Amino acid sequence: MNPLADALVVPLQARGDAVLIRPDGSEMPGDALYRLSGRIANVLVEAGLQPGDRVAMQAEKSPEALALYLACLRAGALFLPLNTAYTIAELDYFLGDAEPRVAVCTPVAEAELRPVAEARGITLLTLDGAATGTLVERAAEMPEDFATVTRRADDLAAILYTSGTTGRSKGAMLSHDNLLSNADALVRTWRFAAADTLLHALPIFHAHGLFVATNVLLRVGGRMIFLPKFDVDTVLAQLPRATAMMGVPTFYTRLLGDARLTREATAHMRLFISGSAPLLAETHRAFEARTGHRILERYGMSETTMSTSNPYDGDRRAGTVGFPLPGVEVRIVDAESGVEVPRGEIGILEVRGPNVFKGYWRMPEKTADEFREDGFFVTGDMARVDADGYITIVGRAKDLVISGGYNVYPKEVEGEIDGLEGVAESAVIGVPHPDFGEGVVAIVVREPGSALQAEGIQSSLRDRLAKFKQPKAIFFMGELPRNTMGKVQKNTLREMFDDVFAEP
């Protein structure tokens, strides 16, 4: 038995029809993807991989990258997808913390990453978006037969790193049951079936693109138009072949900016889904007015994958994330007492269910801090439930910023800025952004006599932080607003800079 491999990979063996459709129209049948996963699994084992070992991947999206994920499931490895925007300094931390047996990177990054990998005894292989690299070369020499390793439902299948407020990233450990139960709940809620073709323009280093979109379509035997990235022209050209699309709010705002998005162009579509960042109510309404489709918004996080969703049938309410998924329990509690608050009042959202992760990798104390005694996970997101049971996320404890669907924790960015010469202190906030949902803004206090400019800060951060974490705007103040206890009042800063990205 191997829950995820049995559910997602083994059925491919009997599929001669297309599972993946490339932008140029060429197709990869299911049986070809299955055979490739077997060859790659043999590469991993030859590199010394044992069940329970980690495999890290920072590579461009491609059918081969997806096959690597499937190979990890078959070989009993923990898949560790890493954002392609991470710098070498950030990768050094992840590789040191997770201690993978194998790491896969792009050929371009190999020279810089090899000393890091060799110092840690990691086998480094390469893969690019054009299906070249040492991983593919070695796989071509391997047999396609591979005996899938036995795994239990509570065995780990993946680790997703999510930034911490202290600057230290945490690895959320996800089991076979976490991922499979969530895929099944989403299939049921969103009515996916073998007849569906998903327009897949999401990255697969992220839970949304891999554990939501890909797992769901593999689970039902559907097809995916597998685009390397989101591009308006490409998406609109491929849309007629699809029945459903999953995206972040940025996808929908950019589509709305193109006159080709019409009722006629989307008449054949069954479902549009949005997540990973708050979808503005204005975007929801504008999309419906233009296309006649009401976007279905849902809520999740790395630690829980998906927890709630607006209904497939019934009212999809703008600004809400709907109801708990089947098998998932949600409650809103007072942050201090842990007691549930009355409907309509704001509190901290907590989740319990088979989707909730097993804890943080090698952080038992942090894990214990984030769970209640009765098994509910404290998300840190602030929410309320209306009289009809719809959940609305109203803010985030700990000042998390979600920009373009990616989590940005201000403390990490502040640490980099504060370390620059000429900076006395800084505060990083998220404010409304028409394209990214939220834009990262830094407010900096210079040291006396410093003439540091915004350009100098941005230049210094370029090689220290992934692009999505870098401030989109930097402002200077003589001092930061504080309360009587000396804590920086970020609410005040958000109010001050709320409209910096507002469209004229």
N, C-alpha and C positions, 0 to 999 in steps of 0.2 A: 504493500500500500504506500502511496505517495499522494496525498490529497490534491495538491495543486497540479502536479504533473499528470495525474490521472484525469483531472477535470479539464485542463487547458491544453496539454501537449499531446497525450496519447491519441485523442480523437483526430488530430491532424494526419495521423498515419494513413487514414482511410479517405482523406479528402484530395481528390484530384482537381478540384475546382480552386479558383483563386481565393487566397486569404488576404494577400496584400496586393494592392494596385499602386504601382509607382506613378509619379507625375507624368512620365512619358507614355503611360498607358500599358507598359509591360506588367506582367503579373507573376506573382510567386504562388504556386499551388501549395495547399496545405502539406501534402506529402513531401514536397521539396524542403519546406521549412522544417519539418520533422527530421528529415535526414541530416540537414545542416546542424540542427541542435545536437544530434548524436555525435557528429564529427567534432563539434566544439567541446562537447562534454568529454570526449576522449583526449582533447588537447589539455583540458584542465586537469584531468587525472594524471596525464603524463608529466605535468608540471608539479605533481606531488599533492594535489588537492585531496583532502579527506572530507567526508561528510561533516558539516558544521563549520568548515573553513569559510572565510569570506573571499568574495571576488568583487573588486572595485572596478567601476567603469566610468571614465570621463571621455566620451566619444560622441561623434555626431550621430544623429538619428539615422538609422538605416535598417533594412531587414536583417542584416547581419548582427547589428546591435541587439535587436529584439531576440534573435536566435541565441545570443549569449545569455540573456535572461532565462530563456526556456532551458538552455543547457544547464544553468545553475540549479534550476528546479529538479531536473532529472538526476543531477550529480549530488543532490543533497547539500549544496552550498548556499550560503547567505549572500544574496545579491545586494550590492552596495552602489546604487547609481549616484553619480556626482554631477552637479551642475557644470555645464561646459564653460561657464564664465568664471569659475573659481581660479584663483591665481596659484602659482607654485607654493607660496607661503601658506595658503589655506589648505592645499592638498597635502602638504607636509603634516599638518595636524591630523587630518582624517586618516591618512595611512598609518600614522603613529598610533592613533587611538584604536582603530579597527583591526590593525595588523592583518591585512588580507594576505592570502597565499599568492594570489594573482591580481595584477592591476592591468587594465587595458586603457590606453590613451591614444590620442591622435598622433600620427607620425610627426607632425609639426612640434608637438610638445615633448617628444621622446628625449631629446638631448638634455633638456632641463630637468625632466622628471627622473631620468635614469639614475643619477647619483642618489636621489632621495630613496628610490626603490631598492637599489643595491645595498644601501646602508642598513636597510631594514630586512634584507633577505627576501624581497618580494620579486617574483617573476614578472617582468614587464613585457607586455605584448602591445601591438599597435593595431588600430583599425580606423579607417576614415569613412566618410559618407559615400565614397565611390566603390566600396567593397574591396579595398586593397589594404595591405598591412600584414604583419607577421601572424596575427591571429588567423586570418583567412588562408595564408600560405600554409600554415601548419595544419589547419583543418582539412585542406585539400588532400593531404597525405594520410589522413586518418580514416579508419573504417567508419561507416555510418551506423553500424549496430552498436547499441549501448544499453546495458541492463540498468534500467532506472533504479536508483537507490531507494530503499524503504525509508519513509519518514512518517512520523505521527502527526496528528492534527495540531498538537501544541508545540511541535518543533518549529524553530525559527526559519523563515524563508527570506527575510530581507531586513536591512537596516536603513532607515532614512534619517539623515542628519538634519536637525532643525536647530537654528541658532539659539543661543541662550542669552538671557538678559545680562549675564556677567561677561559675555564675550566668548565663553567656552561652548562650542556646539555640542549638542546632545544627540546620541544615536537612538532613535526610536526603534525598538525591536518588534517586528511584525511576524506573526506565526502563519502557518498554512491556514489554520482555521480563521484567523483575523481576515485574511485576504479573500479566501473562498466564500466565507459567509457573507462578506460585504458584496462581492460580485453577485451572489445569488439574490441578495436583497435588492440590488439595483436592477437586475434583470426583471424581477417581479414588479418593482415600482415603476420603471420606465418602459416596460413592455417590449424589451428587445427580443428579437427572434432571428432565426437563421436567414430570413429574407432581408435583414437590414444590412445596409452599407454605410459605414460611419466615415464621415470626412474627418480624418485624423491629422490635425495640424499642430498638435500639442507636442512639447518635448517629452521624451520618455525617461528623463532623469528625475521626473517629478511624479508624485503620487497620482495626479490628475491624468496625465497621459499614459502612465503605465498600469497602475493598479485599479484605475477606474475604467478608462476608455478601452485599453487593450484587453484586460482581464474579462470585461463584460462581453466584448465581441468574440473572444476566443471561447468563452463559456457557452455561447449560444450557437456557435458555428457560423457567425456572420463574416462580413468582409470589411476591410479597411482601405480607404484611399490614403496611402501612407505618405504624407507630405513632409519634407525635411524641416519645414518651418512655416509659419503663417505669412502668407503674401496675398494681398487683396486680389490681384489679377488671377493668381493661380487658384485661389479658393473659389472665386466666381466662375472660373472656367470649369472646375471640377464638380461644382455644386449639382449640376443636373444628374450626375451619376449616383448621388448620395440620397439616403433617406433620413439621416440624422447627423447632427454636428454637436460636438462638445467644445467649449472654448472658455477663455477668460474674458472679462468685460472688455478688455482692449480689442479683442477680435470684433466684437459687435459695434463698438464705437467707430472703428475703422471701416467696417462694412457700411455703416450708416453714412459715412462720408463719401460714398461712391454712388452715383446716380443709377448704376446698373442693378443695385439691390432693389428689387420690386416684388410686387405680389406674384407676377408671372414667373419671375426667376426662382421663387421659393414655393410655388404652388404644390409641387410634388413632395416637398419635405414633410416628414412626420413629426420631427422634434428638434428643437434647439435647446441646449443645456448650457448654463453658465455657472462657473464656480471659481474657487481659488482666490477671489478678491470680491469685495462688495460690488454688486451691480447697482448703479444709480437708478433710482426709480424713473428718472427722466429718460435714461437709455431704454429701459423696459417699455415705457409708453411709446417712445419714438419708433422702436423696432416693430411694435404691434401696429402702429399707424401706417408704417411703410409696407409691411409684409403680410399683416393679418395673423402673424404667429406671436403667441405670448411665450417669451423665453422662460424656461423652467430653471429656477435658481435653487441651488442646494448648498449644504454646509458640511464642511469636514476639515480635517487637519491631519498632519503627518501621523500623529499618535492614534488616530481613530479611523483613518480613511473617511468614508462618508457616514454621517450620523443623521442628517435630516434632509428632507426634500419637499419642495412644493408638489402637489398632486399631479398625476398625469391627467386624470379626469377631475374636473372641478376647477375652482378658482385658483389660478397661479397669481398670488398677490405680490405686486411690485414692492420691493423693499423688505420682503420677508424671505425666510429660508424654509418655510413650510412646517412639516410635522416629522417626528422621529420615524426612521425607517423600520420596517418589520424586524422585530427582535431587539430593537435598540430602545433603551430607556433614557429619558432626558429629564432633568429637573433644574430649576433656577433657585439658587439659594443665596442667603445673606453671606457676604464674604467673611464676616467675623464669626458668626455663630454656626454657620453651616445649615441653618434651618431654612426650609423652603419659604419663599416669599409668596404673597398672594398674586393671583393673575393680574397682569398689568403693571406690576412693579419690577424694577430692574434689579438683577442680581447676577451672580456668577453661574455660568452654564456648566453643568456636570453631566457626564455621560457614562452609562454602563451597558455592556453588551458584548457579544462575541467579536465585534469589530475593534474593541479597545485593545491597544498594544500590551505587550508583556512587561514593559518597563524600559528604562534608559540603559543603553549598553555601558556596563561597568560603572554605573552610578546608582548603587542600591539606596543610598540615603536620599538622593534626588527623587528616585522612583517612589520611595515611601512618602515623601512630602507631597506628591501630586495625587495620591489616592486616599479616599476616605476609607474608614474601616469596613464599610459595607460594599466596597468595590467600585464606587463611582470615581471616575477620573475628573479632576478639576481642570477644566480647559483653560481658565484664565480669561475667557471671553465673557463680556457682559451682555446680557440679553433680557428679553421680556417675552411673555406669552400673552396674546390677546384673548378676548372672550371666546373666540372661535378655535383657539388652540394653535394658531399660527405663531411661529417663533421669529423674532426679529433680533438680529445681532446689532447692538447699539454702540458698542465700543470694545476696547480691549484693555484689560488690565496689563500693566507692565509696558504700555506704550508701543506695542508691536505695530509696525508699519507693513502693509501689504501693497507692494508696488508691482503692477503687471502680473499679479498672481504669485509673486515670490515674497517670502517672509524676510523682513529687514528689522533687526533688533537695534534700536538706537545706541545702546551701550557699546556695541562692537564698533560702530562708525565713530562714536565719540572718542573711543579709546585711540583710534588711529589719528584723529584730528588733534586731540590733546597732546599727542606725542610730537607734534610738529613744532619746530622752532618758531617762536613769536606768538604762540597760542597760549592764552591763560586758561581758558576753559571753553567748552562748547556744549550745545544742546541740539539734539537731532529729533525732529518731529516728522510726522506725515500729515500732509494737507491734501484736500481734494484736487485731483488731477483729471482732466477730461479724457485722457487716453489711457492712463495707467491705474485709474481708480484712486490711488494715492501717490503723491510724489514726495521723495525724500528731500527735506530742507534742513540745512545746518545753520544755526545761529552761533556765531563765534565772537568771543571776547579776546581782543589782542592783548599781549603783554605791553606795558608802557614802552613807548618808543618804537614799537614794531610798525612796519609799513606793509605787512603781509596782505596780499590781495587774494580774491577768490580763485583766480587762475592758478596761483601758486599752490593753493590747497588741493584743487582738483588734479593738478599735475602730480602731486605727491601721492594721492590716493589711487592713481591709475593702476599701479602695479601691486597695490596692497589689498584692494577690495574688488570683488566681482562688480561688473558694471551696474547691475541692478541695485547694488547697495550704495553706490556713489551718489552724493547729493546732486539733485537736479538744479538746485539754487542754493547760494550761500549768502548770508547777510551778516553784518557786523553790528554789535551793540556795545555800549560802554559797560553794561553789567546785565546779568540775567535776572529776571523777576523771581523772587523767592518768597515763601511764606514765613511765618514767624519761627518755624523750626529750621529754617535755612534750606528747605527743599526747593529745587527749581520748579516753578509753576508752569508746566508744559501746556496746561489748558489755556493759560494766558497767551503763551506763544502761538498756539494753534489759532486762537482768535485773531491775533495780530497779523498772522501771515496766511490766513484762511483763503484769501482770494489771489494769491500770487500767480496761480496758474489759470485763473479765470479767463475765459475767452472774451475778447473785447466785444 
